[in-house]
Amino acid sequence: MDFEKYDIIIVGGGPAGFITGENITDKKVLVLEEHQEIGVPLQCAGLISVNGVKELGNPKGSVNKVRGANIFSKNNVFTVGNEKVRAEVFERKVMDKDIAKRASKRVDVLMKSYGKIKNSNQKRRNYITKSSLKEKFQKLEIMHLGESYEVCPKIIIGADGIRSNIGKSLQMNKKREIISGIQIEYANAKIDDDFVNVFYDKRYSERFFTWIIPLGNDRVRVGTCDSNNSYKKLTEFLKNNRIANEILKNATPIEFTSGAIPIGYSKTVTDNVMLVGDSAGQVKPLSGGGLYYGAKCGKICANTINNYFKGNYSLEFLKSYEKDWKKEFSKEIDKNLKIRRIFNMIDDGKIDRILEYVTKNNLLDIINEKGDMDSPSSVVWPILEKAVFGK
């Protein structure tokens, strides 16, 4: 295969990688996907906000529409939502393949392949350009079917997920937390398909939450994320939680998945290397959702690359990608990181108090009107200030 013909090589064939690739114009783009099938393995609950669905290009694979959520603490509960659809639940295998199929009109794809930075600590290849007398370009080593190929594309994009080898090899993703997740899909469950169930209960997750998401047709996904012992905590939830027992009384497990979520964003540009999606930490800290941010940041990344080539700029120009995506999202991410730190410090009693404060002060209408899955801080922070700190 002639790898040298490609201007841009994207490592990682998930939605963020493909959406970045399909928005790059007039250049040869190759996407490397390490697995033998797009969308595998499943590592996502598949709940996507309506804005996220639009940003992804309204892909196939939607199996249910959700209008709200039942929010549980250890001893309290309230329900948010109305007739408005807030999110959709997707079969990720179907969705990811549809996005890849759409993008393949503009990019080439190589399955069973992956890339890593070649000798990142050694001297890099130099190019002479009109805009700079000397520029340093990282090289990429591609592994495919037992063979290794060394190439030096003009731009390397790391869309290779949470443990990004591209980012790690260049020490780009140091400052972030990793939490692990476990999820089981069940058939023959008894649930209201219009509402997800979210549990903020330290017995089952000390640093995140537990969920039951309806897929329609009597199917649900039940999972939890935490910094450790996620499988054990999910087992305890399934055994001891009354709501889970009611929903799953006659249910049968049909799929088991595990994954991880990055909390906190990374440096996203160095030399000719750019990161996008989970590899960049472009993830909502309160929900762990990365598809909306990843899709939008992929488009920002592609736009930066298009302008870079059109203007014949130096590599320094690529840093505008980091500036632009942070302008869009970093303020919200930073607020949510602060909120998350507070949730991690408080106990179940204070979480009970938050839910009680919401119901006693008739705040559900305000949450329904102003609440936003993609920008929750505007509603969550004022409630925390009053319920926890009494401000």
DAWO-V741304 format. One record per pair of residues at least 4 apart in sequence whose ideal C-beta (glycine too) atoms are under 7 Angstrom apart, sorted by the first residue. I is the first residue (numbers start at 0). J is the second residue. Records with the same first field share a line. If there is no record, write none. Layout:
# DAWO-V741304
I: J / J
This chain:
# DAWO-V741304
2: 141 / 148 / 150
3: 150
4: 27
5: 27 / 28 / 29 / 152
6: 26 / 27 / 152 / 153 / 154
7: 23 / 26 / 28 / 152 / 153 / 154 / 156 / 304
8: 29 / 31 / 114 / 139 / 152 / 155
9: 16 / 19 / 20 / 28 / 30 / 31 / 156 / 158
10: 31 / 113 / 114 / 155 / 156 / 157 / 158 / 159 / 165
11: 16 / 157 / 158 / 159 / 160
12: 16 / 17 / 30 / 32 / 37 / 99 / 108
13: 95 / 158 / 160 / 276
14: 18 / 55 / 95 / 98 / 290 / 293 / 294
15: 19 / 158 / 275 / 276 / 293 / 294 / 297
16: 20 / 30 / 156 / 158 / 276
17: 21 / 30 / 98 / 99 / 102
18: 22 / 98 / 102 / 294 / 297 / 298
19: 23 / 156 / 158 / 275 / 297 / 300 / 301
20: 28 / 30 / 102 / 105 / 106
21: 101 / 102 / 105 / 106
22: 297 / 298 / 301
23: 28 / 301 / 304 / 305
24: 305
26: 308
28: 105 / 106 / 107
29: 106 / 107 / 109
30: 106 / 108
31: 109 / 112 / 113 / 114 / 141
32: 37 / 108 / 110 / 112
33: 111 / 112 / 113
34: 39
35: 110 / 111
37: 95 / 96 / 99
38: 91 / 92 / 95 / 96
39: 92
40: 256
41: 91 / 92 / 256
42: 256 / 258
43: 91 / 258
44: 182 / 210 / 212 / 220 / 222
45: 88 / 89 / 90 / 91
46: 65 / 86 / 88 / 195 / 212
47: 51 / 52 / 86 / 87 / 89 / 290
48: 85 / 86 / 291 / 372 / 373
49: 53 / 84 / 85 / 86
50: 54 / 291 / 373
51: 55 / 290 / 291 / 373
52: 57 / 87
53: 57
54: 291 / 294 / 295
55: 98 / 290 / 294
56: 98 / 101
58: 94 / 97 / 98
59: 93 / 94 / 97
60: 89 / 90 / 93 / 94 / 97
61: 87 / 89
62: 88 / 89 / 90 / 214 / 215
63: 87 / 88 / 192 / 213 / 214 / 215
64: 84 / 87
65: 84 / 85 / 86 / 87 / 88 / 193 / 194 / 195
66: 80 / 81 / 82 / 83 / 84 / 85 / 193 / 194
67: 78 / 79 / 80 / 81 / 85 / 193 / 194
68: 79 / 80 / 194 / 195 / 197
69: 76 / 78 / 194 / 196
70: 76 / 77 / 79 / 197 / 354
71: 76 / 196 / 197 / 198 / 199 / 200 / 242
72: 199 / 200 / 347 / 350 / 351 / 354
73: 200 / 347 / 350 / 351
74: 351
75: 351 / 354 / 355
76: 354
77: 354 / 357 / 358 / 363
78: 194
79: 363 / 366 / 367 / 370
80: 85 / 194 / 367
81: 367
85: 372
86: 372
88: 212 / 214
89: 94
90: 94
91: 95
92: 96
93: 97
94: 98
95: 99
96: 100
97: 101
98: 102
99: 103 / 108
102: 106
103: 108
109: 143
111: 143 / 144
112: 141 / 142 / 143
113: 142
114: 139 / 140 / 141
115: 140 / 164 / 168
116: 137 / 139 / 165 / 168 / 169
117: 138 / 139 / 140 / 149
119: 137 / 168 / 169
123: 135 / 136 / 137 / 138 / 270
124: 136 / 138 / 151
125: 133 / 134 / 135
126: 134 / 136
127: 132 / 133
128: 134 / 313
129: 311
130: 311 / 312 / 313
131: 313
134: 313 / 314
135: 270
136: 151 / 270 / 271
137: 155 / 270 / 271 / 272
138: 149 / 150 / 151
139: 150 / 151 / 152 / 155
140: 147 / 149
141: 148 / 150
142: 147
153: 271
154: 271 / 273 / 304
155: 165 / 271 / 272
156: 273 / 275 / 300
157: 163 / 165 / 166 / 272 / 274 / 278
158: 275 / 276 / 278
159: 163 / 164 / 165 / 278
160: 277 / 278
161: 177 / 259 / 260 / 261 / 277
162: 167
163: 167 / 172 / 274 / 278
164: 168
165: 272 / 274 / 278
166: 171 / 172 / 265 / 274 / 278
167: 172
169: 269 / 272
171: 265 / 266 / 269 / 274
172: 265 / 278 / 280
174: 263
175: 261 / 262 / 263 / 265 / 280
176: 262 / 263
177: 259 / 261
178: 206 / 207 / 224 / 225 / 226 / 259 / 260 / 262
179: 224 / 225 / 229 / 259
180: 222 / 223 / 224 / 229 / 257 / 258 / 259 / 260
181: 222 / 223 / 229 / 230 / 233 / 257
182: 220 / 221 / 222 / 256
183: 221 / 222 / 252 / 255
184: 218 / 220 / 253 / 254
185: 218 / 219 / 221 / 247 / 250 / 251 / 252 / 253
186: 217 / 218 / 250 / 251 / 253
187: 217 / 249 / 250 / 251
188: 217 / 218 / 219 / 246 / 247 / 250
189: 246 / 248
190: 211 / 213 / 219 / 246
192: 213 / 215
195: 210 / 211 / 212 / 213
196: 210 / 211 / 242
197: 208 / 210
198: 203 / 208 / 209
199: 208 / 350
200: 209 / 347
201: 205 / 346 / 347
202: 235
203: 209 / 223 / 232 / 235 / 236
204: 208 / 209 / 223 / 224 / 225 / 232
205: 225
206: 225 / 226 / 343
207: 224 / 225
209: 223 / 236
210: 222
211: 219 / 221 / 243 / 246
212: 219 / 220
213: 219
214: 218 / 219 / 220
219: 246
221: 237 / 243
222: 233
223: 229 / 232 / 233 / 236
224: 229 / 260 / 287
225: 229 / 232
228: 232
229: 233
230: 234
231: 235
232: 236
233: 237
234: 238
235: 239
236: 240 / 243
237: 243 / 247
240: 244
241: 245
242: 246
243: 247
244: 248
260: 282 / 287
261: 277 / 280 / 282
262: 284
263: 280 / 336
264: 279 / 280 / 281 / 332
265: 274 / 279 / 280
267: 273 / 274 / 279 / 320 / 321
268: 273 / 317 / 318 / 320 / 321
270: 314
271: 314
273: 300 / 317 / 320
274: 278 / 279
275: 279 / 281 / 293 / 296 / 297 / 300
276: 281 / 289 / 293 / 297
277: 282 / 289 / 293
279: 296
281: 289 / 292 / 293 / 296 / 328
282: 287 / 288 / 289 / 292
283: 287 / 288 / 292 / 335
284: 332 / 335 / 336 / 339
285: 335 / 338 / 339 / 375
289: 293
290: 294
291: 295 / 373
292: 296 / 328
293: 297
294: 298
295: 299 / 327
296: 300 / 324
297: 301
298: 302
299: 303 / 320 / 323 / 324 / 327
300: 304 / 320
301: 305
302: 306
303: 307 / 317 / 319 / 320 / 323
304: 308
305: 309
306: 310
307: 312 / 316 / 317
312: 316
318: 322
319: 323
320: 324
321: 325
322: 326
323: 327
324: 328
325: 329
328: 332
329: 333
330: 334
331: 335 / 374 / 376
332: 336
333: 337
334: 338 / 376 / 380
335: 339 / 375 / 376
336: 340
337: 341
338: 342 / 376 / 379 / 380 / 383
339: 343
340: 344
341: 345 / 383 / 387
345: 349 / 350 / 387
347: 351
348: 352
349: 353 / 387
350: 354
351: 355
352: 356 / 386
353: 357 / 382 / 386 / 387
354: 358
355: 359
356: 360 / 382 / 385 / 386
357: 362 / 363 / 382
362: 366 / 382
363: 367
364: 368
365: 369
366: 370 / 378
369: 377 / 378
370: 375 / 378
371: 375
375: 379
376: 380
378: 382
379: 383
380: 384
381: 385
382: 386
383: 387
384: 388 / 390
385: 389 / 390
